[in-house]
Amino acid sequence: MIGYRADADESVKPDVIADLNDPLATFKKLSYDTVICDPPWDYFNKIGWCHQLAKVARLRIIFSSPPMSVHLKKRDWVKSYYLTEKFGTRFIRIWQIFDRRSEFITNDEIWVVK
């Protein structure tokens, strides 16, 4: 495994206990190239946590989401979708993938992603 499995619920025995509403309390800004997020679906009804999580991801965020759209600033992110389905059931999983645009400004620095 590369990285950490983070969760706010201690009972699932994550590597790191962290709150998605305030990830910078646990992780440094832009500390991971890719953040993969598969929260409980009711979490998508809460406002603003996606934007907070974007502060940790340097290059990409991947959300496993219910059939609803996650919005991050279009000037900063390019969005794509990937769908998976489990054969034998009617379950479809939607992966919303956000890639930072090739140049973005943060902390008064310009990062060029290659």
Buried (B, 14 or more C-beta within 10 A) or exposed (E): EEEEEBBEEEEEEBEEEBEBBEBEEBBEEBBBEBBBBEBEEEBBEEEEBBEBBBBBBBBBBBBBBEEEEBEBEEEEBEBEEEEEEEEEEEEEBBBBBBBBEEEBEEEEEEBEEE
